[in-house]
Amino acid sequence: MKVMTLMRAHNRQGAVHSNGLRAGHKLVGSGENGGLLEYFFGRDGKHLLPHDKFVQFLRDLHDEMVKLEFAHYDYKLRGTISAKDFAMSMVASTDLKHLNKLLDCVDDIDNQPNLFNIRITPEEFKNFAELRRNFFH
């Protein structure tokens, strides 16, 4: 959650009051004075952004997005997700013209006894996400 923490710490939209409520969305002055611009280019905006720092940021962001997606399906905090939830995550990244057919296949998982007790770990989910990323890019 390093990237999300960084993003929240450096912008008004992610700020939280002590009562747990988010701050308003009003920006006073320029929105250029914080957040990722400062992280990438320094407080004065004059630092150069090294390529490797940006690439690492993108890798960290991708990893955190995968963790958030897994957490979305692991809402009961079991540490694993069902085969059906895993299939739903795959469908979420497909072409919309195939959506209905693929959702029917996901629904059919309930009728597959060999898939009923299958659980996907975060590591397996991450490995598949990496495969998916490499396949589509």
N, C-alpha and C positions, 0 to 999 in steps of 0.2 A: 504494500500500500504506500510505498515511498512516493511514487509519482502523484497519487491522489492527495496525499498529505501536503506535498509541496504545492500543488495547485490550490488547495483550499487555504493554505497559510498565506498565500500571496495574492489573493483577490477578495474583493468585498463580497462577491456572491457566495463564497464558501464559508464566510465568517459566521461564527455561532456565538450567541450571547450565553452568559452563564446559566440562564434558565433553560437552555437547550434549544431555543428557537433560533431560526436563521435570521440574520440581519436583513434589512431591506435591500432592494436592488438599486437604490439611487447611488450613482457615482458622483462624487464631488470632484470636479476637475477632470483631467484626462485619465482615461483608463490605461494609458501606457505606462503608468508609474509603478506597476507591480506585476506580480504573476510570472508567467513564463518569459516575458520579455526581459525582466530583471534577472531571472535565473540564467537565461541564455546569454545575455549581453551585458550583464552587470548593472549596478544601480544607475550609473551614468549613461548606459546604453551604448557605450563605445568599445566594449570588449568584443573581440572576434569569437565566433562560435566554432570551436574545433569540430571537425566532422565526426570524430570518434565519440565526442560527448553527445552530439545529436543522435547518432546511431544508437548509443547506449540508452538514451532517453526513450527512443522509440521501442527498443527491446523491453525496457522496464514497463513502459505503458502497455505494450501487448501482453506481457506476463500478468499485469494487474487486471487487465480486461478479461483474460482467461479465468483468473481466480474469481472475479466478480460474476462471470457467467456461471461457473461451477457453483458458487454460493447461491445463485438464483435458483438453481435446481435442487440444491441441498438445503432447502429451507427448514428441514427438521434437524439439521446439524448432525447427521449420522456419519459424515466423513466419506460417504459414497453416494452415488445416485443410481437410480434404476436404469435398466436398458431402455425403457420407454422415454425417460427424461433425456437420456443420452441421444436417442433418436430425434427427440424434439429439438435439441440443440443443433443437430446436423441439418434438420429441415429449416431452421431459422437462418441458415447461411446459404440457402439454395435460391435458384431462380424462381421468381413468383409464378411463372407460367406452369410450373410443375407442383405448386403448393398443395392443391386439393388431392392429387394422386398420392403425394408423399405423406400427407396427414392421414389418409386412409391406411397407408402402410403402417404408420405409427400406431393407429388405433388397433390394427390387427396384432400388434405385439401382445396385447392382453390374451389373445387366443393361442399363443405360442408357449406351451409349458416349459420348453427348454430355455426360454428367455426370462421367465418369471422371476427366478431367484438371482439372476445375474446383476452384479453391482459393479459400477465403474468408479475407480479411485481417482483422486485429483491428479495423480501422476499420469494415469492412462488418458484422462481427459486432456491434460496439457500436451501429451505426445500427439494425440489426434489433432488438436488445435494447430500444432506446429506442422503436421502433415498437410492439413487443410490450407494453412497459410502458404506453404511452399507450392502446393498444387495450383492454387488460384492466382499466384503472383509470379 
